[in-house]
Amino acid sequence: MMETLTRMIPVFKNRKFNGLKEDYPLFREVSINKTLRQEDPLLSKSREFRLFKTIRNESGEEVLDYITQFVDLGSEQTQVLSTTTLFNVTCLQDEFYEYIVNLKKFNDVRRVNKFLEALNDKIEPHGLFVGCIETLEQRKQRLINKFPPLLNRLYLTGDYIFKRVFPKMPLTKQIY
C-alpha cells in the first residue's frame, strides 16, 4: 500500500498573497503520493502537456498536429529532442525508445550517418523516428522569396556552388 500525505493548501483566486490569514480565501485538501511512479496517469498527462506545449512553441501547431498523428507523446517510451549534435543523442539513457522525435532540421546535422547510427542504437527494432527536413524545392523557394528577383538567382547560384559543389571537391572538402 502506498503512503499518502494529506495537506491543506491555499487556493488563491486572482489575489496576491501577502502572508495574512485573510488572504486564504479557500482551502483545498490535496492527497499526494509519497512515491510517484513513472506510469502514474497524472504524471503522464503533465509530461504529455509539457511536450505538447514545447513542440508547439519550438516548431508550431502544424508540426504538432503531424507528430501527434504518429507518436504517442504520453508514452514513457517517447523521447523528444531538439538537437543537431550527435552528443545529445548518444547521451540519452541506455534504453530503447519506441518513438524518437527531433524538432531541429535534419539538414543542419553534421555527420548524418553517425547521427542515424546513434538513433538506431536508441530506438526499438520496430520503433519510429520523426524528423524535420527541408527539401531542395523548399529551400529554393525560401531563398527565392528572400531576395528581389534578380538578386535571388545570383544568390541561388552561389548557394548551390558553396553548399553542393565545394563539399565534393578534394581541395575544399576539408574546409567545409
C-alpha positions as CSV (number, residue, x, y, z in Angstrom):
1,M,0.0,0.0,0.0
2,M,1.3,3.4,-1.0
3,E,1.7,6.0,1.7
4,T,-0.1,9.3,1.0
5,L,0.3,12.7,2.5
6,T,-2.7,14.9,3.0
7,R,-2.2,18.6,3.2
8,M,-4.4,21.7,3.3
9,I,-3.2,24.1,0.7
10,P,-4.4,27.6,0.0
11,V,-6.1,28.3,-3.3
12,F,-5.9,31.9,-4.5
13,K,-8.3,33.4,-7.0
14,N,-6.9,36.5,-8.6
15,R,-5.4,37.7,-5.4
16,K,-1.8,38.2,-4.4
17,F,-0.7,36.5,-1.2
18,N,1.0,38.8,1.4
19,G,1.1,36.5,4.3
20,L,-2.1,37.4,6.1
21,K,-4.7,34.9,7.2
22,E,-7.4,36.8,5.4
23,D,-5.5,36.1,2.1
24,Y,-6.5,32.4,2.4
25,P,-10.0,32.6,0.7
26,L,-10.3,28.8,0.3
27,F,-8.5,25.7,1.4
28,R,-8.4,22.6,-0.6
29,E,-7.4,19.2,0.7
30,V,-4.8,17.5,-1.5
31,S,-3.5,14.0,-1.3
32,I,-0.1,13.4,-2.6
33,N,1.5,10.0,-3.2
34,K,4.9,10.0,-1.4
35,T,6.4,7.8,-4.1
36,L,5.3,8.8,-7.6
37,R,5.7,6.1,-10.2
38,Q,6.5,6.8,-13.8
39,E,3.3,5.2,-15.0
40,D,1.2,7.4,-12.8
41,P,-1.6,8.8,-15.1
42,L,-1.3,12.4,-13.7
43,L,2.4,12.4,-14.3
44,S,1.9,11.1,-17.8
45,K,-0.7,13.7,-18.6
46,S,1.5,16.5,-17.2
47,R,4.5,15.2,-19.2
48,E,2.3,15.0,-22.3
49,F,1.1,18.5,-21.7
50,R,4.7,19.8,-21.4
51,L,5.6,18.1,-24.6
52,F,2.6,19.5,-26.5
53,K,3.5,23.0,-25.3
54,T,7.2,22.6,-26.0
55,I,6.6,21.3,-29.5
56,R,4.1,24.0,-30.3
57,N,6.5,26.7,-29.1
58,E,9.5,25.2,-30.9
59,S,8.0,24.2,-34.2
60,G,4.4,25.4,-34.5
61,E,0.9,24.0,-34.5
62,E,1.2,22.3,-37.9
63,V,4.2,20.2,-36.8
64,L,2.5,19.3,-33.5
65,D,-0.6,18.1,-35.4
66,Y,1.6,16.0,-37.7
67,I,3.6,14.4,-34.9
68,T,0.5,13.5,-32.8
69,Q,-0.8,11.5,-35.8
70,F,2.0,9.0,-35.5
71,V,3.5,9.4,-32.0
72,D,2.1,8.8,-28.5
73,L,3.5,11.8,-26.7
74,G,2.2,10.4,-23.3
75,S,4.3,7.3,-23.5
76,E,7.4,6.9,-21.4
77,Q,8.9,5.2,-24.5
78,T,8.8,8.6,-26.4
79,Q,11.8,10.9,-26.5
80,V,11.5,14.4,-28.0
81,L,14.8,16.2,-28.9
82,S,15.7,19.5,-30.5
83,T,19.2,18.9,-31.5
84,T,21.7,18.8,-34.4
85,T,24.5,17.2,-32.4
86,L,25.5,13.6,-32.1
87,F,26.4,14.2,-28.4
88,N,22.8,14.8,-27.4
89,V,21.7,11.5,-29.0
90,T,24.5,9.4,-27.5
91,C,23.8,10.9,-24.0
92,L,20.2,9.6,-24.0
93,Q,19.6,6.9,-21.3
94,D,20.7,3.4,-22.3
95,E,17.2,2.1,-23.1
96,F,15.2,1.5,-26.2
97,Y,12.6,4.1,-27.2
98,E,9.5,3.3,-29.3
99,Y,9.4,6.9,-30.7
100,I,12.2,9.5,-31.1
101,V,11.2,12.9,-32.4
102,N,13.8,15.5,-33.4
103,L,12.5,19.1,-33.9
104,K,15.6,20.5,-35.5
105,K,16.1,20.4,-39.2
106,F,17.9,17.2,-40.3
107,N,19.7,19.3,-42.9
108,D,21.7,21.1,-40.2
109,V,23.1,17.8,-38.7
110,R,26.8,17.2,-39.3
111,R,27.9,13.6,-39.9
112,V,24.4,12.4,-40.8
113,N,25.4,8.7,-41.0
114,K,26.8,8.8,-37.4
115,F,23.7,10.6,-36.2
116,L,21.5,8.0,-37.7
117,E,23.6,5.2,-36.3
118,A,23.3,6.7,-32.8
119,L,19.5,7.0,-33.3
120,N,19.3,3.4,-34.4
121,D,21.1,2.3,-31.3
122,K,18.5,4.0,-29.1
123,I,15.3,3.0,-30.9
124,E,13.4,-0.3,-30.7
125,P,13.5,-2.6,-33.7
126,H,10.1,-1.5,-34.9
127,G,10.3,2.0,-33.5
128,L,9.7,5.2,-35.3
129,F,11.9,8.3,-35.8
130,V,10.2,11.5,-36.8
131,G,12.4,14.4,-38.0
132,C,12.1,17.7,-39.8
133,I,13.8,18.3,-43.2
134,E,13.9,21.0,-45.8
135,T,13.7,19.6,-49.3
136,L,15.7,21.1,-52.2
137,E,12.5,22.6,-53.7
138,Q,11.5,24.1,-50.3
139,R,15.0,25.6,-49.9
140,K,14.9,27.0,-53.4
141,Q,11.5,28.6,-52.8
142,R,12.6,30.0,-49.4
143,L,15.7,31.6,-51.0
144,I,13.8,33.0,-54.0
145,N,11.3,34.7,-51.6
146,K,14.2,36.0,-49.5
147,F,15.7,38.4,-52.1
148,P,14.4,40.6,-55.0
149,P,14.0,38.9,-58.4
150,L,17.5,39.5,-60.0
151,L,19.4,39.1,-56.8
152,N,17.7,35.8,-55.8
153,R,19.0,34.0,-58.9
154,L,22.6,35.1,-58.2
155,Y,22.3,34.1,-54.6
156,L,20.8,30.7,-55.6
157,T,23.8,30.1,-57.9
158,G,26.3,31.0,-55.2
159,D,24.4,28.9,-52.7
160,Y,24.5,25.9,-55.0
161,I,28.2,26.2,-55.6
162,F,29.0,26.7,-51.9
163,K,26.7,24.0,-50.5
164,R,26.7,21.4,-53.2
165,V,29.9,21.7,-55.3
166,F,32.6,22.8,-52.7
167,P,31.9,19.9,-50.3
168,K,32.6,17.4,-53.2
169,M,35.9,19.0,-54.4
170,P,39.1,17.5,-52.8
171,L,40.7,20.9,-52.0
172,T,37.6,22.5,-50.5
173,K,36.2,19.3,-48.9
174,Q,38.5,19.7,-45.8
175,I,37.3,23.4,-45.3
176,Y,33.7,22.6,-45.5
